[in-house]
Every structure is written in structure tokens, then in C-alpha cells.
Amino acid sequence: MILFNDTKDDIEAIIFDMDGVLLDSETITIECWRRAAKEIGIAKEDIDEANTACMGTNINDTILYLDKRYKEKVEGFDGATFRKRTSALFVEMSEGKPVPLMPYAKECLESLSGKNIRIALASSTREAVVRKELEQVDLLKYFESVTTGDMVGHSKPAPDIYLKAAASLGIAPEKCAAVEDSPNGATSAIRAGMKCILVPDKLEPSKALRSHIWKELKSLKELC
């Protein structure tokens, strides 16, 4: 198992992000943001930049960012209304079907569950959505605890969600490894004092961030 190949430190728990790590939800989300933006006259390049900035953050921090970026720029803009529209489009586009799994997501969790290591989740998405989406693809059963964006005051890149996830297991953050796909998520885990395993999805880390990443993998297959 790659996790223990070159470290003397014992990892007692692995804490997974969900979107972009286990579920291929980011692909749908980006398209939803583009459609909602087009409806109110925001250019594709502009909203893609905003989406990148918000990737991995919870809904409250996302709304604050959107309002700051567009309130004076787009007449009548309201961040909460925009997010409601993107959520409605997400439901419409997915047509009630489960969000597709990322490659090797289920195989990875199944493999880890057979080892002497605890598994938890730390997702910036709301708890109701997280539990529903994980149940639809039969992944919820693998997690000892689920920590979500509506359980913390500040989402990624703040360390709050990972600190809370570690506390839910009763394990020190430095004894945990976090599996992330985005720069915001990786920064959150590192700030919490965890070892970060990065599996990039839509965004590549900066050179500065990459220097703090414990392991960078091409896919979850390397974690099985």
C-alpha cells in the first residue's frame, strides 16, 4: 500500500473529500455555473474563474465570494439566488441519476475498509446532499464519520472542517491523511496539520502548494 511505503509515521485515519475525489460532480457543477451565468449575462471565462476560486468551499463562503465579485458588476445580482439556480440546474442535468463515481473510488474504499485504518469524510457540501449522493452510489457505509460544510463556520481553505473531522474520530490531525483534489481542499488539510494526498481533478496545484503535498497520485488506484 503506497501510504506506508516511505514514512515512519503511523497513519491512523484517512479522511476523504467527496466532490472531485469520490464523485465526478465537478464536471456537472461547472456546466451548471456556466448556464446560470449565461442567463444573467456573465461571460463563460468570468464565471469559470469564480468557480475555480470557490471550488471546495461551502455554500455560505461561496455566496459571500459571489456577492463580492458580482454585486456591483451585474445589476440585481444576488449570490444566494445564483446558487439556488445552479442547484436547480444540477438536479435537472443529473435527472435523478446518481452522480458518476470517480475512477477506482469504490475499489479504493473497499480495499481500505479491509485494513486496520479508519475512514471518514470531510466535504464542503451540505450534509443532506452528501448523505443522499453517497447512499445513491452505495459509498456511505464506508465512513465512520461524515463532516460537512454546514457543520463549520468557515469552509476550505480554512482548516475547520478537517479539524472537526479528526475530532469526530478522536484522532490527532497529524495522525490523519486527507485525500483531496483541489487547491482549496489541500490547503485546508495542510493547515489542519494533516498529511495531504492530492489526486488532481480540474485544478493543478501551484508550485508553492505542491511543495507541501505529502503524496500526489494519478488516481485512487494508487491508494488501494
HELIX and SHEET records of a PDB file:
HELIX    1   1 ILE A    2  PHE A    4  5                                   3    
HELIX    2   2 SER A   25  GLU A   39  1                                  15    
HELIX    3   3 LYS A   44  CYS A   54  1                                  11    
HELIX    4   4 ILE A   59  TYR A   70  1                                  12    
HELIX    5   5 GLY A   79  SER A   94  1                                  16    
HELIX    6   6 ALA A  105  SER A  113  1                                   9    
HELIX    7   7 GLU A  127  GLN A  136  1                                  10    
HELIX    8   8 LEU A  140  TYR A  142  5                                   3    
HELIX    9   9 GLY A  149  MET A  151  5                                   3    
HELIX   10  10 ASP A  160  LEU A  169  1                                  10    
HELIX   11  11 PRO A  173  LYS A  175  5                                   3    
HELIX   12  12 PRO A  183  ARG A  191  1                                   9    
HELIX   13  13 LYS A  207  ARG A  210  1                                   4    
HELIX   14  14 LEU A  220  LEU A  223  5                                   4    
SHEET    1   A 6 SER A 145  THR A 148  0                                        
SHEET    2   A 6 ARG A 118  SER A 123  1                                        
SHEET    3   A 6 ALA A  13  PHE A  16  1                                        
SHEET    4   A 6 CYS A 176  GLU A 180  1                                        
SHEET    5   A 6 LYS A 195  LEU A 198  1                                        
SHEET    6   A 6 LYS A 215  GLU A 216  1                                        
END                                                                             
